[in-house]
Amino acid sequence: MRSRYSAYALGDARHLIRTTDPEGPHYRADRGSWRADLEAYSAAAQFVGLEIVSTRSDADIGFVHFRASIRTGAGVHVQEEHSRFRRKGRSWVYTDAMD
């Protein structure tokens, strides 16, 4: 989760794409437009804080409850999510939000 938050803050769309579960609902086949959308979002927002509330995992599935503070033109808002991750080889990939 921390690496994905950092990738949003730095506009590293390639890392976000690489760490998204290809079997999850957020994966997009058109990586070019997906990358452009991620880069535009990152450029329009300032990521000002991340709080990891809790984590748990078994062998191949992990869960992260987090709060991310994000500043946009509309002000600062907090995105709170219970995320599911899946182990893929030696890495974890973001599958979906459980909220």
Wavefront OBJ file of the C-alpha trace (Angstrom):
o trace
v 0.000 0.000 0.000
v 2.782 2.408 0.857
v 4.489 1.911 -2.499
v 1.220 2.537 -4.353
v 0.542 5.710 -2.330
v 4.066 6.915 -3.123
v 3.515 6.088 -6.791
v 0.369 8.233 -6.833
v 2.268 11.066 -5.138
v 5.136 10.844 -7.645
v 2.978 10.203 -10.721
v 4.530 6.766 -11.265
v 1.719 5.258 -13.331
v 3.858 2.317 -14.437
v 4.232 1.143 -10.839
v 0.487 1.512 -10.249
v -0.288 -0.538 -13.342
v 2.330 -3.157 -12.467
v 0.897 -3.547 -8.945
v -2.756 -3.848 -9.996
v -4.196 -7.359 -10.096
v -4.857 -8.308 -13.743
v -7.855 -10.298 -12.483
v -9.253 -7.373 -10.448
v -11.936 -4.897 -11.513
v -9.534 -1.925 -11.799
v -7.258 -3.495 -14.379
v -7.571 -1.975 -17.867
v -6.394 -3.615 -21.070
v -5.649 -0.249 -22.713
v -2.552 0.598 -20.720
v -1.866 3.791 -22.677
v -5.103 5.510 -21.717
v -4.945 4.011 -18.227
v -1.446 5.439 -17.747
v -2.595 8.855 -19.025
v -5.565 8.854 -16.611
v -3.341 7.931 -13.653
v -0.780 10.600 -14.543
v -3.503 13.248 -14.895
v -4.975 12.323 -11.501
v -1.566 12.427 -9.823
v -0.775 15.808 -11.387
v -4.087 17.288 -10.203
v -3.726 16.122 -6.604
v -1.258 16.591 -3.789
v -0.910 13.547 -1.561
v -0.361 14.939 1.928
v -0.563 11.944 4.248
v -1.079 8.224 4.615
v -2.195 6.427 7.750
v -2.174 2.631 7.786
v -4.901 1.748 10.279
v -4.509 -2.034 10.176
v -3.186 -4.910 8.107
v -3.700 -8.644 8.073
v -2.835 -11.445 5.681
v -2.767 -15.136 5.166
v -0.514 -16.917 2.693
v -1.874 -15.304 -0.478
v -4.461 -12.658 0.446
v -3.817 -9.456 2.385
v -6.001 -6.662 3.684
v -5.046 -3.053 4.418
v -7.274 -0.474 6.069
v -5.885 2.990 5.302
v -6.675 6.691 5.283
v -5.069 8.873 2.626
v -5.222 12.660 2.806
v -5.396 14.217 -0.651
v -5.540 17.903 -1.595
v -7.294 18.904 -4.814
v -8.768 22.152 -6.059
v -11.812 21.400 -3.905
v -9.722 21.193 -0.715
v -8.354 18.336 1.369
v -10.348 15.144 1.631
v -9.608 11.827 3.276
v -10.022 8.618 1.320
v -10.590 5.715 3.686
v -10.567 2.225 2.274
v -10.312 -1.429 3.197
v -8.206 -2.809 0.343
v -7.631 -6.393 -0.711
v -4.290 -7.510 -2.133
v -3.264 -10.812 -3.689
v 0.186 -12.348 -3.674
v 1.501 -12.756 -7.205
v 4.870 -14.479 -7.110
v 7.016 -12.574 -4.620
v 4.943 -9.371 -4.881
v 1.545 -8.150 -3.768
v -0.946 -6.686 -6.252
v -3.957 -4.500 -5.471
v -7.183 -6.369 -6.175
v -10.039 -4.151 -5.021
v -11.653 -2.072 -2.320
v -13.954 -3.925 0.013
v -15.997 -0.846 1.018
l 1 2 3 4 5 6 7 8 9 10 11 12 13 14 15 16 17 18 19 20 21 22 23 24 25 26 27 28 29 30 31 32 33 34 35 36 37 38 39 40 41 42 43 44 45 46 47 48 49 50 51 52 53 54 55 56 57 58 59 60 61 62 63 64 65 66 67 68 69 70 71 72 73 74 75 76 77 78 79 80 81 82 83 84 85 86 87 88 89 90 91 92 93 94 95 96 97 98 99
